[in-house]
Amino acid sequence: MLISVAVPVPHLDLLTYSVPDDEPLPPVGARVLVPLGSRVVTGIVIEQGRPVEPGIEVKPVRQILDAEAFVPQDVVDLARWTAEYYAAGVGDAIPALLPPMARGGRVDAHRTTRVAAITPAGIEVLASAVSGAGARVGLRPDADVRSALRLAARQREALELLAGSPAGIPTPALAARGIPADTVSRLARSGYISIRHDRVDRDPFADKQSQPWGAASRLRFASARRAVAGSAEAAAGLEEIRLKADATGGCLSPDAVNKPAVVHAFRPAVPDAGPALSGGPDQPPLKPGVPTARTVRRGVELRRSAEALAKAESPHDNRNDRRLTAEQANALDRLHAIADTGRFRVALLHGVTGSGKTEIYLRLTATVCRRDRTALILVPEIALTPAVAGTFRHQFGDRVAIQHSGLSAGERHDQWQRIRRGAVDVVVGTRSAVFAPLERVGVIIVDEEHDASYKQDESPRYNGRDVAIVRAQRAGALVVLGSATPSMESYHRAMTGKYDRIVLERRVLDRPLAAVTVVDMREEYAADGPDVVLSRALRDAIRSRLDRREQVLVLLNRRGFATAVFCRQCAGTIDCPNCSVSLVIHGEGTARRARCHYCNYTTRVPKACPLCGGAYLEQTGFGTERVEAEVRAACPDARVGRLDRDAIRRRGTLAALLSRFSTGDIDVLVGTQMIAKGHDFPRVTLVGVVSADVGLGVADFRASERTFQLLAQVAGRAGRGEQAGEAIVQTLYPEHYSIQLACRQNYPAFYERELHFRRAMRYPPSVSLINTVVRARTFSGAMDDAADLVQKLREADGGRDEFRVLGPAPAPLGRLRGEYRAQLLVKGSNRPRIRAALQAALATRPDLQRRIVVDVDPLNVL
């Protein structure tokens, strides 16, 4: 029999292989090892059951890895639809279906830990060795007392610990308690303990700076509790921490609960702490009433942990005790009514920033889960996943999984397997989570549905929001699209009745939206010169907030220190040799470098112009690094941080930076659009926008929409707590409608104005659009190939005027990574007809397969 297999190779369609007659036919969704040229690769079975035709030679599969479907068939079908709709090969979608560790053919890639458990023989020998233990453990009269007497002190200690934990203790936890590996091995050889290997799922929720609240923490905690048994206050405080940690899955440092800090966190001194609270060789036991600096520091850390755990909710807390606003209650009732139908529907939840959309998500998800269905929560950025997942984890406990590329390969594998096993009810993740192997999907929530991060840059160039809608349609589920600034497409569908529209016009607790002040930078330049970065109004406002111990966000959606190097002698700029863009200056002083943001070409900043040799070079423009320096200069005592792609290259840096800002360790956070996306910082009372018009100069029909969304979103970060918020917007074009309407938070007015432009120019949402870019080593080669495609598309239309073809023309980014780029746009109202014509044209030019980019429903046309 024959099977059709998709392999993770770009541009490849389905490949056919044979299955030997003596082997069972693998089901759709199973993994197989198949030959591909000189390689052996892992593929997914997409179709099965066709007989082998006589006289046709087909390569056989090398190995069938799964007897059952590894990927559910509905997810396989979704991937096939994605590849077809977005004009890609099925193989392009395979990486989204499989976790990294499953792509290499590994059948079992989970992690295990050794767990020691006491045996009946161990109980008997322990009872003989410990005075009075016989009564506790039921020692038989004929127990081997001589063997018990030969037990070393460490062996007795290990058996005592294991006797108190019938389920066993992981050997790393025993090692943390001072039981060496050789002691464990001797006890195992003697038959006093057994060793088993338990599967361990890597937990992305665990605090990387501390250990999970597991066996090691409990052992050290027990020692600390015994040491402070004389103080009811200390014992009660410790017990509160333990209960909270057990309830929330929280993390505490094992060292913190076994050091004098435990005592100092709850009372000034203890008459006799005892050896159990010894800090080890580098820290002596606590002396009565004499706290050391290190002890005090540990005490502060523990107190913070206690406070954080005290604020955390139990997974079983009833959130219905929280009172909803009238708007929230009405929105939730409407969503419940839609969900009760059990049919596919799409609802646009259009709520201003701070209106309580997350609370609605939680309650709707709880309702769906009570009906034995599951929920998929999509967020646009990895940075938002921990906060959103943590919120759902407080509500649903460990029945929550996360999926995004920021996890380690092991964490992604384990989370994916938990989803596949049906061990979770809620999945939170970025766009790729739309392919999670989740069964019985009842609701899909797409938060910040307008965000461009839902669109993938590589083939298949799918939009996670739109794929989520297709998945929900096939599952008969409800889709909730949430945003304060919806995409033009989603809002248009809501206004034309295709989606349900639910509006939240007021913030929770009737908090006002941030008051917005617009600063005309033309006046600032006239008064203070052309080098002004921070206006006088913004500088004064930052200082005022810092004096009141409040926090500030400063947005500039442009990275680097300077955006170009300009020669005053020949008017030339230092450009990238591979791309048609100027190099951006990063760093200061001797560390300063010129870098391309597209191909990452980097060079030293020259002292003379490479074009004319002139020595008069001037750095022009500015990015987030320059803004950070200006804030530090204006406010020397402020703690300033920067959030952009350059500042968070290393894993964990982003989470650490956001954590520092949320805890108040950073006063002013400067950043790109990353700071505008869904973050909730209650102490932020001021948002400054530097160069609000930076996106308006881009040759893209969505420039005004993106500018409006960015300004409205970042202004919404201010005033989310008890204090009112303010936003100061600096611009050279204060009269532009996107800036004016964003400052007034008037989305309906912006939609009407922008829709008029889109209809006049025939751009989405009034028509469908496909952007096609052809690459070649020469400019003429790119233009000629694009012209050939244009001709074939017009022939396919046959004069019926079902679609229009614009081009060919040089792409706005004419050269990229050493290749020239030519562009053509296809517009029309019949989307299937456009795709069919384009695929027919491409079929005549297979040589273009690796040199062409087809972007269906593009979010930009660069």
Helices and strands as residue ranges (DSSP letters): E 2-6, E 15-18, E 31-36, E 39-50, E 63-64, H 73-85, H 90-97, G 100-102, E 111-118, H 120-129, H 133-137, H 145-149, H 153-163, E 169-170, H 171-176, H 181-189, E 193-200, H 215-227, H 232-248, G 256-258, H 261-266, G 275-277, H 293-311, G 319-321, H 326-340, E 345-351, H 357-370, E 374-378, G 382-384, H 385-396, G 397-399, E 400-403, H 409-420, E 426-429, G 431-435, E 441-447, G 452-454, H 464-475, E 478-483, H 488-495, E 500-504, G 508-510, E 515-520, H 521-528, H 536-547, E 551-555, E 564-567, E 584-586, G 589-591, E 593-595, E 602-604, E 617-620, H 624-634, E 640-643, H 653-662, E 668-671, G 673-676, E 684-689, H 703-715, E 726-731, H 737-743, H 747-761, E 768-776, H 779-797, E 803-816, E 819-828, H 831-843, G 846-848, E 852-856
